Amino acid sequence: MSEVRERRANWWRVFGAPIVIGVLSLAGLLSALLAGDPGRYFAWFGVGLPIAIVVWAYCRK
């Protein structure tokens, strides 16, 4: 039973961050299309977050 829990925890460590980033990016794109002025600000955040993470990871190397 502990092996199953370990696999689930390992799966979340590997795929957790990309899933969260993808969901935030998708939410940003949808808010740009569907929401009015407040949606624009969240859209900039949601779409800019993956770019900022890539730049941060590149500079970290």
N, CA, C and O atoms as a DFTB+ gen file, in Angstrom:
244 C
 N C O
     1  1       0.814      -1.199       0.000
     2  2       0.000       0.000       0.000
     3  2       0.858       1.264       0.000
     4  3       0.494       2.254      -0.633
     5  1       1.972       1.243       0.689
     6  2       2.818       2.429       0.734
     7  2       3.476       2.695      -0.616
     8  3       3.819       3.834      -0.934
     9  1       3.652       1.628      -1.413
    10  2       4.238       1.812      -2.738
    11  2       3.300       2.617      -3.643
    12  3       3.758       3.427      -4.449
    13  1       2.012       2.398      -3.513
    14  2       1.031       3.141      -4.297
    15  2       1.051       4.611      -3.890
    16  3       1.001       5.491      -4.749
    17  1       1.124       4.881      -2.598
    18  2       1.186       6.268      -2.121
    19  2       2.461       6.943      -2.595
    20  3       2.453       8.123      -2.948
    21  1       3.543       6.203      -2.602
    22  2       4.820       6.763      -3.056
    23  2       4.760       7.099      -4.539
    24  3       5.282       8.132      -4.958
    25  1       4.137       6.250      -5.332
    26  2       3.996       6.528      -6.768
    27  2       3.137       7.756      -7.014
    28  3       3.442       8.574      -7.883
    29  1       2.056       7.884      -6.240
    30  2       1.193       9.057      -6.402
    31  2       1.941      10.328      -6.029
    32  3       1.833      11.336      -6.726
    33  1       2.685      10.292      -4.953
    34  2       3.450      11.466      -4.531
    35  2       4.520      11.798      -5.563
    36  3       4.748      12.972      -5.857
    37  1       5.170      10.797      -6.110
    38  2       6.187      11.018      -7.122
    39  2       5.570      11.581      -8.400
    40  3       6.162      12.449      -9.042
    41  1       4.391      11.096      -8.772
    42  2       3.706      11.608      -9.952
    43  2       3.394      13.084      -9.783
    44  3       3.585      13.863     -10.717
    45  1       2.917      13.483      -8.606
    46  2       2.574      14.880      -8.370
    47  2       3.821      15.755      -8.389
    48  3       3.760      16.893      -8.856
    49  1       4.943      15.255      -7.896
    50  2       6.189      16.027      -7.930
    51  2       6.655      16.275      -9.357
    52  3       7.204      17.334      -9.662
    53  1       6.437      15.307     -10.219
    54  2       6.894      15.444     -11.606
    55  2       5.948      16.312     -12.427
    56  3       6.398      17.204     -13.145
    57  1       4.665      16.067     -12.332
    58  2       3.698      16.728     -13.200
    59  2       2.908      17.848     -12.530
    60  3       2.097      18.495     -13.193
    61  1       3.113      18.094     -11.266
    62  2       2.321      19.087     -10.542
    63  2       2.528      20.499     -11.043
    64  3       1.560      21.193     -11.355
    65  1       3.760      20.932     -11.125
    66  2       4.053      22.311     -11.542
    67  2       3.611      22.572     -12.984
    68  3       2.997      23.609     -13.233
    69  1       3.889      21.691     -13.944
    70  2       3.404      21.960     -15.309
    71  2       1.880      22.018     -15.415
    72  3       1.341      22.792     -16.206
    73  1       1.192      21.207     -14.626
    74  2      -0.274      21.243     -14.655
    75  2      -0.779      22.564     -14.101
    76  3      -1.681      23.169     -14.680
    77  1      -0.218      23.019     -12.997
    78  2      -0.646      24.289     -12.397
    79  2      -0.344      25.448     -13.340
    80  3      -1.180      26.337     -13.508
    81  1       0.821      25.454     -13.951
    82  2       1.181      26.519     -14.888
    83  2       0.246      26.497     -16.094
    84  3      -0.191      27.550     -16.559
    85  1      -0.058      25.319     -16.596
    86  2      -0.981      25.215     -17.736
    87  2      -2.379      25.688     -17.402
    88  3      -3.015      26.357     -18.216
    89  1      -2.865      25.355     -16.226
    90  2      -4.202      25.794     -15.817
    91  2      -4.240      27.315     -15.659
    92  3      -5.202      27.956     -16.082
    93  1      -3.201      27.896     -15.053
    94  2      -3.152      29.353     -14.914
    95  2      -3.068      30.039     -16.274
    96  3      -3.695      31.076     -16.489
    97  1      -2.303      29.465     -17.180
    98  2      -2.189      30.035     -18.516
    99  2      -3.522      29.965     -19.254
   100  3      -3.927      30.930     -19.901
   101  1      -4.193      28.845     -19.161
   102  2      -5.502      28.692     -19.794
   103  2      -6.517      29.651     -19.180
   104  3      -7.323      30.245     -19.897
   105  1      -6.483      29.804     -17.873
   106  2      -7.389      30.741     -17.208
   107  2      -7.097      32.171     -17.661
   108  3      -8.021      32.965     -17.839
   109  1      -5.830      32.499     -17.846
   110  2      -5.485      33.827     -18.336
   111  2      -5.998      34.071     -19.745
   112  3      -6.514      35.148     -20.045
   113  1      -5.860      33.087     -20.600
   114  2      -6.359      33.235     -21.971
   115  2      -7.878      33.363     -22.006
   116  3      -8.422      34.177     -22.752
   117  1      -8.552      32.562     -21.203
   118  2     -10.010      32.643     -21.176
   119  2     -10.493      33.953     -20.567
   120  3     -11.491      34.515     -21.020
   121  1      -9.802      34.439     -19.555
   122  2     -10.224      35.711     -18.962
   123  2     -10.004      36.864     -19.930
   124  3     -10.748      37.844     -19.903
   125  1      -8.995      36.759     -20.779
   126  2      -8.791      37.804     -21.784
   127  2      -9.933      37.812     -22.799
   128  3     -10.319      38.867     -23.301
   129  1     -10.458      36.651     -23.090
   130  2     -11.548      36.574     -24.061
   131  2     -12.911      36.885     -23.460
   132  3     -13.739      37.539     -24.093
   133  1     -13.141      36.419     -22.243
   134  2     -14.495      36.464     -21.695
   135  2     -14.736      37.589     -20.699
   136  3     -15.856      38.089     -20.601
   137  1     -13.723      37.991     -19.967
   138  2     -13.917      39.019     -18.941
   139  2     -13.647      40.394     -19.536
   140  3     -13.025      40.520     -20.591
   141  1     -14.110      41.386     -18.863
   142  2     -13.912      42.758     -19.335
   143  2     -12.556      43.285     -18.915
   144  3     -11.532      42.620     -19.068
   145  1     -12.573      44.488     -18.386
   146  2     -11.317      45.136     -17.994
   147  2     -10.572      44.401     -16.886
   148  3      -9.349      44.292     -16.974
   149  1     -11.236      43.888     -15.844
   150  2     -10.471      43.158     -14.817
   151  2      -9.810      41.894     -15.381
   152  3      -8.757      41.473     -14.901
   153  1     -10.422      41.305     -16.379
   154  2      -9.859      40.103     -16.979
   155  2      -8.556      40.357     -17.698
   156  3      -7.719      39.461     -17.814
   157  1      -8.379      41.573     -18.182
   158  2      -7.136      41.919     -18.877
   159  2      -5.924      41.788     -17.961
   160  3      -4.879      41.276     -18.364
   161  1      -6.073      42.252     -16.738
   162  2      -4.946      42.209     -15.808
   163  2      -4.596      40.775     -15.427
   164  3      -3.421      40.417     -15.348
   165  1      -5.613      39.960     -15.193
   166  2      -5.344      38.556     -14.903
   167  2      -4.776      37.847     -16.121
   168  3      -3.962      36.935     -15.985
   169  1      -5.198      38.257     -17.305
   170  2      -4.672      37.654     -18.535
   171  2      -3.179      37.922     -18.666
   172  3      -2.417      37.029     -19.035
   173  1      -2.757      39.148     -18.364
   174  2      -1.325      39.456     -18.413
   175  2      -0.555      38.589     -17.430
   176  3       0.530      38.099     -17.743
   177  1      -1.112      38.400     -16.254
   178  2      -0.459      37.554     -15.253
   179  2      -0.428      36.097     -15.702
   180  3       0.616      35.447     -15.649
   181  1      -1.577      35.588     -16.145
   182  2      -1.679      34.177     -16.515
   183  2      -0.840      33.809     -17.723
   184  3      -0.272      32.718     -17.772
   185  1      -0.754      34.700     -18.698
   186  2       0.023      34.416     -19.902
   187  2       1.508      34.727     -19.668
   188  3       2.377      34.072     -20.243
   189  1       1.792      35.712     -18.837
   190  2       3.185      36.079     -18.573
   191  2       3.893      35.166     -17.598
   192  3       5.122      35.115     -17.577
   193  1       3.132      34.442     -16.787
   194  2       3.743      33.565     -15.784
   195  2       4.628      32.481     -16.403
   196  3       5.754      32.308     -15.936
   197  1       4.193      31.747     -17.418
   198  2       5.090      30.748     -18.002
   199  2       6.356      31.354     -18.596
   200  3       7.431      30.758     -18.523
   201  1       6.227      32.525     -19.177
   202  2       7.406      33.192     -19.739
   203  2       8.375      33.567     -18.629
   204  3       9.583      33.374     -18.761
   205  1       7.845      34.102     -17.539
   206  2       8.692      34.476     -16.403
   207  2       9.378      33.261     -15.795
   208  3      10.537      33.348     -15.387
   209  1       8.692      32.143     -15.727
   210  2       9.293      30.925     -15.169
   211  2      10.406      30.412     -16.069
   212  3      11.442      29.968     -15.573
   213  1      10.212      30.464     -17.376
   214  2      11.257      30.023     -18.305
   215  2      12.484      30.921     -18.202
   216  3      13.614      30.433     -18.186
   217  1      12.264      32.229     -18.132
   218  2      13.390      33.156     -18.002
   219  2      14.127      32.919     -16.683
   220  3      15.357      32.919     -16.646
   221  1      13.379      32.720     -15.617
   222  2      13.984      32.448     -14.301
   223  2      14.819      31.164     -14.341
   224  3      15.939      31.136     -13.832
   225  1      14.279      30.109     -14.941
   226  2      14.998      28.838     -15.016
   227  2      16.244      28.963     -15.891
   228  3      17.277      28.366     -15.589
   229  1      16.151      29.737     -16.974
   230  2      17.293      29.918     -17.862
   231  2      18.399      30.705     -17.157
   232  3      19.575      30.357     -17.263
   233  1      18.026      31.749     -16.447
   234  2      19.020      32.557     -15.738
   235  2      19.631      31.808     -14.564
   236  3      20.763      32.088     -14.169
   237  1      18.901      30.874     -14.013
   238  2      19.385      30.089     -12.879
   239  2      20.515      29.155     -13.283
   240  3      21.400      28.859     -12.481
   241  1      20.483      28.696     -14.522
   242  2      21.549      27.820     -15.019
   243  2      22.774      28.652     -15.207
   244  3      23.813      28.137     -15.621
